[in-house]
Amino acid sequence: MAELTEADRYLLERIGRGDGEGWQQLVERYQGRLLAFARSRLSRKEEAEDLVQDTFIAFLEGLKNFRENASVETFLFTILRRKLIDFFRGKQMRVTFLQEALAKSSSDSSYAPVSLQAPEETASFYMRREEQSEALRAVLADTLDGLLERLRKAENFRDLQIVEMIFYAQLRNKDVARLMNMDEKAIALIKHRSLKEIKSHVAQSTKLSRDEIMAVDSPAWEESPAATSMLTEIWESTRPTCPKRTTVGRFLLGTLEKPWQSYVDFHLNQLGCQFCRANLDDLKKQTTEEPRAFQSRVMQSTIGFFRPRA
């Protein structure tokens, strides 16, 4: 799970003291990747800039609600997603290229990949977002982290890609099987094992109520759409498989070890995670003058949040 870095913690402390220079540094740090993401969804540059500017303003307005167990990048992307959802007012948006490609090519009218939805303010991720406790969400997020870390350490990138397509892109077993050139039963088995590991971890938790544990541990939960949707929503809000920005930079330079280079290529160019594509596009454009002009615009619109310096 993405966590708050020491650099961001330092900037947030400065911003909390009303330090405009600290705010300027944070804007400079994140504006490029947010603009790249917004531009990938919108046809007009001006619309993207307006929404990202509104995102930074909303970040300052909601700073008191920021939880330090998440990264600033994740918090900003969550706000921007909400802005985009409001902008499109119900148009379906997807967070990976695979979702878009399969939606366009599928002849099955029932096929509907997960749309780009912002997590609820109450973080109600339990059974259609009703009566979901923060404790269950935290346990599920931690469990997902453990599962993915185990696959990464073993360099089991095949299963990592499969789990990512099932729970992040919310693709069907038969679509994953076709993309991976595998038998559909083998995909179903990997999904079953992953859910079994998640259920086992939840059952051992001391942080949950008996009802919460029994709901997740029931045989019906594993087969229910709510199970996958719940994990997808947590995945979207924590982005546990998104490579670090430095890793994306090393991918650009071609300096990653071969297995990692191949996996990051899958995540960026085959799965097509739009958040990481935004980081990639930003890294490619960092030498231009354009970011400075937009940064000036954001600073002008947020100057009222900071006290005059003595």
Secondary structure as UniProt FT lines:
FT   HELIX           6..16
FT   TURN            17..18
FT   HELIX           20..41
FT   HELIX           45..61
FT   HELIX           63..65
FT   TURN            68..69
FT   HELIX           72..88
FT   TURN            89..90
FT   HELIX           97..105
FT   TURN            109..110
FT   TURN            121..122
FT   TURN            127..129
FT   HELIX           134..153
FT   TURN            154..155
FT   HELIX           157..167
FT   HELIX           173..180
FT   HELIX           184..203
FT   HELIX           210..217
FT   HELIX           219..223
FT   HELIX           225..238
FT   TURN            240..241
FT   HELIX           245..253
FT   HELIX           258..265
FT   HELIX           266..270
FT   HELIX           274..285
FT   TURN            286..287
FT   HELIX           290..302
FT   HELIX           303..305
//
